[in-house]
């Protein structure tokens, strides 16, 4: 693009950021990340570049690498449910359940109707063997979303973990119907 010609070492980080966004929109994640990183090399406190770098890395499945730019986004004041939710997902994929739970909890506070954040909290509770908390969260989710088959299956699996096969069978029967 013509924008490439404007990008020089002394040029504004906005040019790198804008080009990164264009690449991100076209799913060219490698070049998007490179341009967001170039923008951050020029201006490390560029919150939107930190945020978008984190989003690109998450989309590319680079969860561990995405954690730092997402944390930096939060430190720079970019606190929104999506950043917290993605941070929770990144931590969950790193098997860092306590950190994931904290991030998902913040996301759920900011966007309480988002079922994905609550499912993330359930997975954190299961990961730490806090099955009673997981079941309590699932009850709330199932009241709001009784048609979601994956929730009934998750509930059945937790009952199996708790060695309560009769309750697991009930969940599976509800799922079958």
C-alpha positions in Angstrom: 0.0 0.0 0.0 0.9 3.6 -0.4 1.1 3.9 3.4 4.3 1.7 3.3 6.2 4.5 1.7 5.4 6.8 4.6 6.8 4.5 7.2 10.3 5.5 8.1 12.3 5.1 11.4 11.5 8.7 12.3 7.9 8.7 11.1 5.0 8.7 13.5 3.9 5.4 15.1 0.4 6.1 13.8 1.5 5.1 10.3 2.8 1.7 11.6 -0.4 1.3 13.7 -2.6 2.1 10.7 -0.8 -0.3 8.4 -1.0 -3.0 11.1 -4.8 -2.5 11.3 -5.0 -2.9 7.5 -3.1 -6.1 7.6 -5.2 -7.3 10.6 -8.4 -6.6 8.7 -7.1 -8.7 5.8 -6.1 -11.6 8.2 -2.4 -11.1 7.4 -1.5 -11.7 11.1 2.3 -11.9 10.6 2.5 -8.4 9.0 -0.1 -7.0 11.4 1.9 -8.1 14.4 5.2 -6.7 12.9 3.7 -3.3 12.3 2.1 -3.1 15.7 5.5 -4.0 17.2 7.1 -1.3 15.0 4.6 1.2 16.4 5.4 0.1 19.9 9.1 0.4 19.3 8.5 4.1 18.5 5.9 4.7 21.2 5.8 2.0 23.9 2.8 3.5 25.6 0.6 3.4 22.5 -2.4 1.7 24.1 -4.3 0.8 20.9 -1.2 -0.7 19.4 -0.7 -2.8 22.6 -4.3 -3.9 22.5 -4.3 -4.8 18.8 -1.0 -6.7 19.1 -2.6 -8.7 21.9 -5.7 -9.4 19.7 -3.5 -10.4 16.7 -1.5 -12.8 18.8 -4.6 -14.3 20.3 -6.2 -14.8 16.8 -2.9 -16.4 15.7 -3.0 -18.8 18.6 0.0 -17.3 20.3 -1.6 -17.2 23.8 1.6 -17.0 25.8 2.9 -14.1 23.7 -0.4 -12.3 23.9 -0.4 -12.0 27.7 2.1 -9.2 28.0 0.5 -6.8 25.5 -2.9 -7.4 27.0 -1.6 -6.7 30.5 0.2 -3.6 29.2 -3.1 -2.5 27.6 -4.8 -2.7 31.0 -1.9 -0.9 32.7 -2.3 1.9 30.2 -6.0 2.3 31.0 -7.6 0.1 28.3 -9.8 -1.8 30.7 -12.7 -3.4 28.8 -14.4 -6.7 28.9 -12.9 -8.0 25.7 -9.3 -7.4 26.9 -10.0 -9.1 30.2 -11.8 -11.9 28.5 -9.0 -12.6 26.1 -6.5 -12.4 28.9 -8.5 -14.9 30.8 -8.5 -17.2 27.8 -4.8 -16.8 27.3 -4.1 -17.6 30.9 -6.5 -20.6 30.8 -4.5 -21.9 27.8 -1.3 -21.6 29.9 -3.0 -23.6 32.7 -2.8 -20.6 35.0 -6.2 -21.0 36.5 -6.0 -18.4 39.3 -4.8 -15.7 36.9 -7.5 -16.8 34.3 -10.2 -16.6 37.0 -9.2 -13.1 38.0 -9.3 -11.9 34.4 -12.6 -13.7 33.6 -14.1 -12.3 36.8 -13.3 -8.7 35.7 -14.7 -9.4 32.2 -17.9 -10.8 33.7 -18.3 -7.7 35.9 -18.0 -5.4 32.8 -20.2 -7.7 30.6 -22.4 -9.8 33.0 -24.5 -11.3 30.2 -21.6 -12.8 28.3 -21.8 -16.5 28.8 -18.3 -17.1 27.4 -16.8 -15.4 30.4 -18.8 -17.4 32.8 -17.9 -20.6 31.0 -14.3 -19.5 31.4 -14.9 -19.2 35.2 -16.4 -22.7 35.2 -13.3 -24.1 33.5 -11.0 -22.3 36.0 -13.0 -23.8 38.9 -12.8 -27.2 37.4 -9.1 -26.7 36.8 -8.6 -26.1 40.5 -10.9 -28.9 41.5 -13.4 -26.4 43.0 -16.4 -28.5 41.6 -19.0 -26.9 43.9 -18.1 -23.4 42.5 -18.2 -24.8 39.0 -21.6 -26.3 39.5 -23.0 -23.1 41.1 -21.8 -21.1 38.1 -23.2 -23.7 35.7 -26.6 -23.5 37.4 -26.7 -19.8 36.7 -25.6 -20.4 33.1 -28.2 -23.1 32.5 -31.0 -21.0 33.9 -30.1 -18.3 31.3 -29.2 -20.7 28.5 -31.0 -24.1 28.9 -30.7 -24.8 25.1 -26.8 -24.9 25.2 -25.9 -28.6 25.0 -22.3 -28.1 25.9 -23.3 -26.7 29.4 -25.3 -29.8 30.2 -22.4 -32.0 29.1 -20.0 -30.0 31.2 -22.3 -30.3 34.2 -22.5 -34.1 33.7 -18.7 -34.3 33.5 -18.3 -32.3 36.8 -20.8 -34.7 38.5 -18.6 -37.6 37.3 -15.6 -35.9 38.7 -17.4 -35.5 42.0 -18.3 -39.2 41.9 -22.0 -38.5 41.6 -23.1 -40.6 38.6 -26.8 -40.4 39.3 -26.7 -36.6 38.9 -24.5 -37.0 35.8 -27.1 -39.3 34.3 -29.9 -36.7 35.0 -27.8 -34.0 33.2 -27.2 -36.4 30.3 -30.9 -37.3 30.1 -31.8 -33.6 30.0 -29.3 -33.2 27.2 -30.7 -36.1 25.3 -34.2 -34.7 25.4 
